[in-house]
Amino acid sequence: MVSYSELQNTEKAALLLVQMGPERSAKVLMNMRDDEVEELMSQVAHFDEFTPEMVDQCFSEFQETMSKYSIHGKGGLEFAREVLATSFGDQRADEILERLRMSSLNAPFEFLRKADARQVISYLQEEHPQLVALVLAHLPSIQGANILAALPERMQSNIAHRIATLERTSPDVITKVENVLKAKLSSVLTSADVTSVGGVNRVVDILNRSERGTERIVFEGLDQNDPELAEELRSRMFIFDNIADLDNRAIQMILKNIETKDLGTALKGTKDATKNKILKNLSQRAAQNLQEEMELMGPVRIKTVEESQAIIIRVVRKLEDEGQIVVSRGGEDFVT
């Protein structure tokens, strides 16, 4: 397993988000740029495992970094870099500033970052150790560690030594190696097995507690860059219309914990099956009052409807976490 010192700053940030829990993580994501949200969620989704020692080190480093933060009297490039370095570390700060100075190029071997080690190992083990070392040196450390561990033992120490002694490599050479690997792996990468990664559940937890705007941003990016992962996340997420799939006892429990106004707004424009299932779990008088209130509302903005639906979904998640209701996903029942 990779050590904490080998983690990239984005991986440390992902580890910190995981430990913060879904609700706090969702609040952090609301204050980040779209590309930052997408990058962090990709790291979280592919975070396979970590030790308690790594968690302790992550918190200690974060606390030490934040304690050095101070208010400055002027802006400028140096101030911008210090703020970025405090938030994301020196390496990430330099990357962001470089992107501001000039049009950035895609990270080397970006197409391999979302691939499982098993997808590429059969190809890399047949390549020259120097080429393998070049590839692993440009991948996130956790992914590189997984691939290295999957290689034949006779190759592992040799490749590790080559990575340690690797010098600057011409961009042209990297591009050529990328093109060769893309050609070899193109048919394999289209069927990437992203469902087996444990971190997917954590992303689902975070997105279920995020604002709908954050959810849309994440899925727009994943639909383009990792459609299989996007599809898997959607299949595991609880959306408002899934309420129709709950049993009557669960729906009645939910209704006890939400405001009538939120319920009426949330039902505007939703599927008839969802609306009917909820109305059937209300008394005749309560159902009639709810329908009358919905009619008096008139047209309602989609954003307002989504906000009310998000409130109810958070209630569903809370009741599920407390073990008071059971929510079915993918044919299985989970009680948290």
C-alpha positions as CSV (number, residue, x, y, z in Angstrom):
1,M,0.0,0.0,0.0
2,V,1.2,3.5,-0.8
3,S,2.4,5.7,2.1
4,Y,0.9,9.0,3.0
5,S,4.1,10.9,1.9
6,E,3.5,9.6,-1.6
7,L,0.0,11.0,-1.9
8,Q,-0.6,13.9,-4.3
9,N,-2.3,17.0,-2.8
10,T,-5.5,16.3,-4.7
11,E,-5.5,12.8,-3.1
12,K,-5.0,14.3,0.3
13,A,-7.9,16.6,-0.3
14,A,-10.0,13.7,-1.3
15,L,-9.0,11.8,1.8
16,L,-10.0,14.8,3.9
17,L,-13.4,15.0,2.2
18,V,-14.0,11.3,2.9
19,Q,-13.3,11.8,6.6
20,M,-15.4,15.0,6.8
21,G,-18.5,13.0,5.9
22,P,-21.1,13.6,3.1
23,E,-22.9,16.6,4.6
24,R,-19.8,18.7,5.4
25,S,-18.2,17.6,2.1
26,A,-21.2,18.8,0.2
27,K,-20.9,22.2,1.7
28,V,-17.2,22.4,0.7
29,L,-18.0,21.5,-2.9
30,M,-20.6,24.3,-3.1
31,N,-17.7,26.8,-2.8
32,M,-15.4,25.3,-5.4
33,R,-15.1,25.6,-9.2
34,D,-16.7,23.1,-11.5
35,D,-13.3,21.6,-12.6
36,E,-12.2,21.3,-8.9
37,V,-15.4,19.5,-8.0
38,E,-15.0,17.1,-10.9
39,E,-11.4,16.4,-10.1
40,L,-12.0,15.8,-6.4
41,M,-15.0,13.6,-7.0
42,S,-13.0,11.5,-9.4
43,Q,-10.3,11.0,-6.7
44,V,-12.9,10.1,-4.1
45,A,-14.5,7.6,-6.4
46,H,-11.2,5.9,-7.0
47,F,-10.0,6.0,-3.4
48,D,-9.7,2.3,-2.7
49,E,-8.3,2.0,0.8
50,F,-6.4,4.0,3.5
51,T,-5.0,3.3,7.0
52,P,-5.9,5.1,10.2
53,E,-2.3,6.4,10.2
54,M,-2.9,8.1,6.9
55,V,-6.0,9.7,8.2
56,D,-4.1,11.0,11.3
57,Q,-1.4,12.4,9.1
58,C,-3.9,14.1,6.8
59,F,-5.6,15.9,9.7
60,S,-2.3,16.9,11.2
61,E,-1.0,18.4,8.0
62,F,-4.3,20.2,7.4
63,Q,-4.3,21.7,10.9
64,E,-0.6,22.8,10.5
65,T,-1.3,24.3,7.1
66,M,-4.3,26.3,8.2
67,S,-2.6,27.6,11.4
68,K,-0.1,29.4,9.1
69,Y,-2.8,31.2,7.2
70,S,-2.7,35.0,7.9
71,I,-4.3,38.1,6.5
72,H,-2.3,40.1,4.0
73,G,-2.7,43.8,3.1
74,K,-2.2,43.4,-0.6
75,G,-2.9,41.1,-3.5
76,G,-0.8,40.2,-6.4
77,L,0.7,37.0,-7.9
78,E,2.6,36.1,-4.7
79,F,-0.5,36.5,-2.6
80,A,-2.5,34.4,-5.0
81,R,0.1,31.7,-4.9
82,E,0.2,31.7,-1.1
83,V,-3.5,31.3,-0.9
84,L,-3.5,28.5,-3.4
85,A,-0.6,26.8,-1.6
86,T,-2.3,27.0,1.7
87,S,-5.5,25.5,0.3
88,F,-4.1,22.9,-2.1
89,G,-0.3,22.6,-1.5
90,D,2.7,23.9,-3.4
91,Q,2.4,21.5,-6.3
92,R,-1.3,22.2,-6.9
93,A,-0.8,25.9,-6.6
94,D,1.9,25.9,-9.3
95,E,-0.4,23.9,-11.5
96,I,-3.2,26.3,-11.2
97,L,-1.0,29.4,-11.7
98,E,0.6,27.8,-14.8
99,R,-2.9,27.3,-16.2
100,L,-3.6,31.0,-15.8
101,R,-0.3,32.0,-17.5
102,M,-0.8,29.8,-20.6
103,S,-3.2,27.3,-22.1
104,S,-2.7,24.1,-20.2
105,L,-2.1,20.7,-21.8
106,N,-3.8,17.6,-20.5
107,A,-1.9,15.7,-17.9
108,P,0.2,12.9,-19.3
109,F,-1.6,9.5,-19.5
110,E,-4.9,11.2,-18.3
111,F,-6.8,8.4,-20.2
112,L,-5.4,5.8,-17.8
113,R,-6.4,7.6,-14.6
114,K,-9.9,6.2,-14.6
115,A,-8.8,2.7,-15.7
116,D,-8.6,-0.2,-13.2
117,A,-5.1,-1.7,-12.8
118,R,-6.4,-5.0,-14.2
119,Q,-7.2,-3.4,-17.5
120,V,-3.7,-2.3,-18.2
121,I,-1.5,-4.8,-16.4
122,S,-1.6,-7.4,-19.1
123,Y,-0.2,-4.8,-21.6
124,L,2.3,-3.1,-19.3
125,Q,3.9,-6.3,-18.2
126,E,5.0,-7.0,-21.8
127,E,6.5,-3.5,-22.2
128,H,10.0,-2.4,-21.4
129,P,10.5,-1.5,-17.7
130,Q,11.6,2.0,-18.6
131,L,8.3,2.6,-20.4
132,V,6.3,1.2,-17.5
133,A,8.3,3.4,-15.1
134,L,7.5,6.5,-17.2
135,V,3.8,5.7,-17.1
136,L,3.6,5.0,-13.4
137,A,5.5,8.2,-12.6
138,H,2.8,10.3,-14.2
139,L,-0.2,8.5,-12.6
140,P,-1.7,9.3,-9.2
141,S,0.4,7.5,-6.5
142,I,-2.5,5.2,-5.4
143,Q,-3.2,4.0,-8.9
144,G,0.5,3.6,-9.6
145,A,0.9,1.6,-6.4
146,N,-2.0,-0.7,-7.4
147,I,-0.5,-1.3,-10.9
148,L,3.0,-1.9,-9.5
149,A,1.7,-4.4,-7.0
150,A,-0.1,-6.3,-9.9
151,L,3.0,-6.5,-12.0
152,P,5.1,-9.7,-11.8
153,E,7.4,-9.6,-8.7
154,R,10.5,-9.9,-10.9
155,M,9.6,-6.5,-12.4
156,Q,8.6,-4.6,-9.3
157,S,11.9,-3.6,-7.8
158,N,13.4,-2.8,-11.2
159,I,10.5,-0.5,-12.1
160,A,10.6,1.2,-8.7
161,H,14.3,1.9,-9.1
162,R,13.7,3.3,-12.6
163,I,11.0,5.6,-11.3
164,A,13.3,6.8,-8.5
165,T,16.0,7.7,-11.0
166,L,13.8,8.9,-13.7
167,E,15.0,12.2,-15.2
168,R,13.2,14.8,-17.2
169,T,11.5,13.3,-20.3
170,S,10.8,15.1,-23.5
171,P,7.1,16.0,-24.1
172,D,7.4,14.5,-27.5
173,V,8.5,11.1,-26.0
174,I,5.6,11.2,-23.6
175,T,3.2,11.9,-26.4
176,K,4.5,9.1,-28.5
177,V,4.2,6.6,-25.6
178,E,0.6,7.9,-24.9
179,N,-0.4,7.4,-28.5
180,V,0.9,3.8,-28.5
181,L,-0.9,2.9,-25.3
182,K,-4.1,4.5,-26.4
183,A,-4.1,2.4,-29.6
184,K,-3.5,-0.8,-27.6
185,L,-6.0,-0.1,-24.9
186,S,-8.8,1.7,-26.8
187,S,-11.0,-1.4,-26.9
188,V,-10.4,-2.3,-23.3
189,L,-10.9,1.2,-21.8
190,T,-14.4,1.5,-23.2
191,S,-15.5,-1.3,-20.9
192,A,-13.9,0.0,-17.8
193,D,-14.9,-1.7,-14.6
194,V,-15.6,1.3,-12.4
195,T,-18.4,-0.4,-10.3
196,S,-16.0,-2.4,-8.2
197,V,-14.3,0.6,-6.6
198,G,-15.4,1.1,-3.0
199,G,-15.1,4.9,-3.3
200,V,-18.2,5.0,-5.5
201,N,-20.5,4.6,-2.4
202,R,-18.8,7.7,-0.8
203,V,-19.4,9.8,-3.9
204,V,-23.1,8.7,-3.8
205,D,-23.3,9.8,-0.2
206,I,-21.9,13.2,-0.9
207,L,-24.0,13.8,-4.0
208,N,-27.2,12.8,-2.2
209,R,-26.5,15.6,0.3
210,S,-25.3,18.2,-2.3
211,E,-27.3,20.9,-3.9
212,R,-28.9,20.0,-7.3
213,G,-26.5,22.4,-9.0
214,T,-23.5,20.6,-7.7
215,E,-25.0,17.3,-8.7
216,R,-25.6,18.5,-12.2
217,I,-22.0,19.8,-12.5
218,V,-20.5,16.5,-11.4
219,F,-22.7,14.5,-13.8
220,E,-22.0,16.8,-16.7
221,G,-18.3,16.3,-16.3
222,L,-18.6,12.5,-15.7
223,D,-20.9,12.0,-18.7
224,Q,-18.1,13.3,-20.9
225,N,-15.1,11.8,-19.2
226,D,-16.3,8.6,-17.5
227,P,-19.8,7.6,-18.7
228,E,-19.7,4.2,-17.0
229,L,-19.0,5.8,-13.6
230,A,-21.8,8.4,-14.2
231,E,-24.3,5.6,-15.0
232,E,-23.2,3.7,-11.9
233,L,-23.6,6.7,-9.7
234,R,-27.1,7.4,-11.0
235,S,-28.2,3.9,-10.5
236,R,-27.1,4.1,-6.8
237,M,-28.5,7.5,-6.0
238,F,-31.8,8.2,-4.4
239,I,-33.9,10.7,-6.4
240,F,-37.2,12.2,-5.4
241,D,-39.3,10.0,-7.7
242,N,-37.8,6.9,-5.9
243,I,-40.2,7.7,-3.1
244,A,-42.8,5.8,-5.1
245,D,-40.7,2.6,-4.6
246,L,-40.8,2.8,-0.8
247,D,-43.3,0.9,1.3
248,N,-46.2,2.7,2.9
249,R,-44.7,2.6,6.4
250,A,-41.6,4.4,5.1
251,I,-43.6,7.0,3.3
252,Q,-45.7,7.7,6.4
253,M,-42.5,8.1,8.4
254,I,-41.2,10.6,5.9
255,L,-44.4,12.6,5.9
256,K,-44.2,13.0,9.7
257,N,-40.9,14.7,9.3
258,I,-41.5,17.2,6.5
259,E,-43.5,20.4,6.2
260,T,-46.7,20.4,4.1
261,K,-45.5,23.5,2.1
262,D,-42.3,21.7,1.1
263,L,-44.3,18.6,0.1
264,G,-46.7,20.6,-2.0
265,T,-43.9,22.4,-3.8
266,A,-41.9,19.2,-4.3
267,L,-44.9,17.5,-5.9
268,K,-45.3,20.2,-8.6
269,G,-44.4,18.6,-11.9
270,T,-43.3,15.3,-10.5
271,K,-44.5,11.9,-11.9
272,D,-48.1,10.9,-11.3
273,A,-46.9,7.6,-9.7
274,T,-45.0,9.5,-7.0
275,K,-47.8,12.0,-6.4
276,N,-50.4,9.3,-6.1
277,K,-48.3,7.1,-3.8
278,I,-47.9,10.0,-1.4
279,L,-51.5,11.1,-1.5
280,K,-52.6,7.5,-0.7
281,N,-50.6,7.7,2.5
282,L,-52.3,10.8,3.7
283,S,-55.8,11.0,5.3
284,Q,-58.6,11.9,2.9
285,R,-58.8,15.4,4.4
286,A,-55.0,16.0,4.4
287,A,-54.7,14.8,0.8
288,Q,-57.5,17.2,-0.3
289,N,-55.9,20.1,1.6
290,L,-52.5,19.3,-0.1
291,Q,-54.1,19.3,-3.6
292,E,-55.9,22.6,-2.9
293,E,-52.6,24.2,-1.7
294,M,-50.8,23.0,-4.9
295,E,-53.5,24.5,-7.0
296,L,-53.3,27.8,-5.2
297,M,-49.5,27.9,-5.7
298,G,-49.8,28.3,-9.5
299,P,-46.7,28.0,-11.6
300,V,-43.5,27.3,-9.6
301,R,-39.9,27.7,-10.7
302,I,-38.1,24.5,-11.4
303,K,-35.3,25.6,-9.0
304,T,-37.8,26.1,-6.2
305,V,-39.3,22.6,-6.9
306,E,-35.8,21.1,-6.8
307,E,-35.0,22.8,-3.5
308,S,-38.1,21.4,-1.9
309,Q,-37.3,18.0,-3.3
310,A,-33.8,18.2,-1.9
311,I,-35.1,19.0,1.6
312,I,-37.3,15.8,1.5
313,I,-34.4,13.7,0.1
314,R,-32.3,14.8,3.0
315,V,-35.1,13.7,5.4
316,V,-35.1,10.3,3.6
317,R,-31.3,10.0,4.0
318,K,-31.5,10.9,7.7
319,L,-34.2,8.3,8.4
320,E,-32.2,5.7,6.5
321,D,-29.1,6.5,8.4
322,E,-31.0,6.1,11.6
323,G,-32.3,2.8,10.5
324,Q,-35.9,3.9,10.6
325,I,-36.6,3.1,6.9
326,V,-35.1,0.8,4.3
327,V,-34.2,2.2,0.9
328,S,-33.8,-0.3,-2.0
329,R,-31.0,0.3,-4.6
330,G,-30.0,-2.0,-7.4
331,G,-32.2,-4.8,-6.2
332,E,-30.7,-4.9,-2.7
333,D,-31.9,-3.4,0.6
334,F,-29.7,-1.3,2.8
335,V,-30.2,-0.2,6.3
336,T,-27.6,2.3,7.4
